[in-house]
């Protein structure tokens, strides 16, 4: 029986500021909601490989893939860690991504 892998999103941190970034096409975006959905393992692997150019160029550090769930309202991270990374620091709900609703939905 074949194992079905969940769609994924590619993330990293900006080297100069530590900001969380997400892969979109061939570049990085700051908002999770703008991240590219990588629906198949081979597509995700190709994106991760392409992101290595940003590592060699010292733009980002530690790129990795994480699973997401797709529902009628869009995509949302499966893991709590990624929900926190998408919504910003959990101690400042009045600042940054949490105040602007730019992060991920928490379900």
Secondary structure as UniProt FT lines:
FT   STRAND          8..14
FT   TURN            15..17
FT   STRAND          20..24
FT   TURN            25..26
FT   STRAND          27..29
FT   HELIX           32..34
FT   HELIX           41..56
FT   TURN            57..58
FT   STRAND          60..71
FT   TURN            72..73
FT   STRAND          74..77
FT   HELIX           80..87
FT   TURN            90..91
FT   TURN            93..94
FT   HELIX           96..100
//
